[in-house]
Amino acid sequence: EKGTYPHYMLKEIDEQPLVTRKIIAKYRNEDGGITVDADIVEAVNSADRIYIIAAGTSYHAGLIGKQFIENWAKIPVEVHIASEFSYNMPLLSPNPLFIFISQSGETADSRSVLVQIKELGHKALTITNVPGSTLSREADYTLLLHAGPEIAVASTKAYTAQLAVLSILAAVAAEAKGQSLEFDLTKELGIVANAMEVLCDQKEEMEAIAKEFFATTRNAFFIGRSVDYYVGLEGALKLKEISYIQAEGFAGGELKHGTIALIENGTPIIALATQEHVNLSIRGNVKEVVARGANPCIISMKGLEEEDDRFVLPSIHEELAPLAAVVPLQLISYYAALHRGCDVDKPRNLAKSVTVE
Ligand code: F6R
């Protein structure tokens, strides 16, 4: 039930701090640390390469999950769009593990890959919000998102839940290999939940940004480097699917290789700056587009902020920044769609779960 909320999407955005805390509680062990079923950890750590398979928003979560697993557990990861993998399978490593990320657990494109890799005798883990879903039943292992039902077509809380569960899986796998993280993930995820709460209390600010940048525009670009690039891809997908603004996410350094030709006077550019090691370079990219007339909206993180930034996120652990950085993008998309008179919860041409290939 959406209760007093005008839309499920807004309710589900607001549930993110709670869902993050619930995930911490569900994966906590008696000593206050985190835990994942031993056979799943064993499956992860005995793979020579992990293949993440997903679609849409879940694919965007996979791109960030790759960073967690590679940086912490030191296992190479490839992330694939399910529909492409299915018809153009890459050369596989000798001992792969497949991770299917799917909110619904019913996406036909992902299922088709699962059927193919099971025929080849490979192991699969499904990360899903729906216990008993097809992808969960047909995989060897399941990790649940515990996000509660997601009704709005645009995925919000499932995405941040996917990131939280992927971070936990990567951290536990790293620990089991004797490569403990340099920080306390449970504590840092708690700080993320608090930051999400602060962000959800800043709706007026997000509405103002939506009105300022997206009231009448036909297109918009999201740029970022490193994980900010992946968050930008998700921000662009949210905006286009519910507001019908043509939006694209780009790696900061890639725009000048062609797409910069599209920048006109007033073209909105949402730039993310949450990562210290690429802060200078992304700001250089913003200058390049501003010189061509773009209207920049820089969203940075406290500690990296500069005077002209439009919005500053509370400070959280840098590697977990995507969990907070996506929240303003979700809210801005929501208000952009609302003010353009779109059906926020049921955008045209889309279904909540895509059960055809
Ligand atoms: C976007 C969105 C879709 C889904 C995609 C995969 O907001 O909801 O892009 O993420 O269809 O769905 P699942 O995760 O159910 O496999």
Residues whose N, C-alpha, C, O or C-beta is under 5 A from the ligand:
A	BS01	F6R	A55 G56 T57 S58 I101 S102 Q103 S104 G105 T107 V153 A154 S155 K352 V354
